[in-house]
Amino acid sequence: QSFRDGERIPQQHTAYGSDASVELAWSDVPAGTRSFVLTVEDPDAPEGTFVHYLRYDVPAGVHALRTVDGAPGRAGINDFGT
């Protein structure tokens, strides 16, 4: 786990550090799920909701993203334009 709920995001996971992806995990997948879309949004950003991370076409059999595994699926463009 990269950090706990309510904690500040560690610098290594930001554009001010190495911009490494955070580790994410999920469970209780609905029957029939074919793929996942993962979105990390900041609703408290000064200019309104800001999308930090977007990943889609993550296979239904994947239930975690780890920084060392490489990320399955496809990367979307965040609000930084990257």
C-alpha positions as CSV (number, residue, x, y, z in Angstrom):
1,Q,0.0,0.0,0.0
2,S,1.5,3.3,-1.1
3,F,-0.3,5.4,1.6
4,R,-3.4,5.3,3.8
5,D,-6.8,7.0,3.3
6,G,-6.5,10.6,4.4
7,E,-2.7,10.8,4.3
8,R,-0.9,13.1,1.9
9,I,0.3,11.4,-1.3
10,P,4.1,10.7,-0.9
11,Q,6.2,12.9,-3.1
12,Q,7.5,9.9,-5.1
13,H,4.0,9.5,-6.5
14,T,3.7,13.1,-7.7
15,A,5.1,15.2,-10.5
16,Y,7.5,16.7,-7.9
17,G,9.0,13.3,-7.4
18,S,9.5,10.3,-9.7
19,D,5.7,10.3,-10.6
20,A,5.5,6.6,-9.8
21,S,2.1,5.0,-9.9
22,V,0.5,4.2,-6.5
23,E,-0.5,0.6,-5.6
24,L,-4.2,-0.1,-5.9
25,A,-6.2,-3.2,-5.1
26,W,-10.0,-4.0,-5.3
27,S,-12.3,-6.9,-4.7
28,D,-15.9,-8.0,-4.9
29,V,-16.0,-7.8,-8.7
30,P,-19.5,-8.0,-10.1
31,A,-20.3,-11.1,-12.2
32,G,-19.9,-10.5,-15.9
33,T,-17.2,-7.8,-15.5
34,R,-15.1,-7.7,-18.7
35,S,-12.7,-4.9,-17.9
36,F,-12.1,-2.0,-15.5
37,V,-11.6,1.7,-15.8
38,L,-9.6,3.3,-12.9
39,T,-9.8,7.0,-12.4
40,V,-8.1,9.1,-9.7
41,E,-9.8,12.5,-9.3
42,D,-9.1,15.4,-7.0
43,P,-12.5,17.1,-6.3
44,D,-10.8,19.7,-4.1
45,A,-8.5,21.1,-6.7
46,P,-8.5,24.9,-7.0
47,E,-9.9,24.9,-10.6
48,G,-12.5,22.2,-9.9
49,T,-12.2,18.4,-10.2
50,F,-8.8,17.4,-11.6
51,V,-8.1,13.9,-13.1
52,H,-4.7,12.7,-11.9
53,Y,-4.7,9.2,-13.3
54,L,-6.7,7.2,-15.8
55,R,-6.3,3.6,-16.9
56,Y,-8.8,1.6,-19.0
57,D,-9.1,-1.8,-20.6
58,V,-7.7,-3.4,-17.4
59,P,-8.6,-7.1,-17.7
60,A,-11.4,-8.4,-15.4
61,G,-8.9,-11.0,-13.9
62,V,-6.6,-8.2,-12.6
63,H,-7.5,-7.1,-9.1
64,A,-4.4,-5.0,-8.2
65,L,-2.0,-2.6,-9.7
66,R,1.5,-2.7,-8.3
67,T,4.3,-0.3,-9.0
68,V,6.7,-3.1,-9.8
69,D,4.4,-5.0,-12.2
70,G,3.9,-2.5,-14.8
71,A,0.3,-1.5,-15.4
72,P,-2.0,-3.7,-17.4
73,G,-4.6,-2.1,-19.7
74,R,-4.2,1.3,-21.4
75,A,-3.2,4.7,-20.0
76,G,-5.5,7.6,-20.5
77,I,-4.5,11.3,-20.6
78,N,-4.8,13.1,-17.3
79,D,-5.5,16.8,-16.7
80,F,-1.7,17.5,-16.8
81,G,-1.9,16.3,-20.5
82,T,0.3,13.3,-19.8
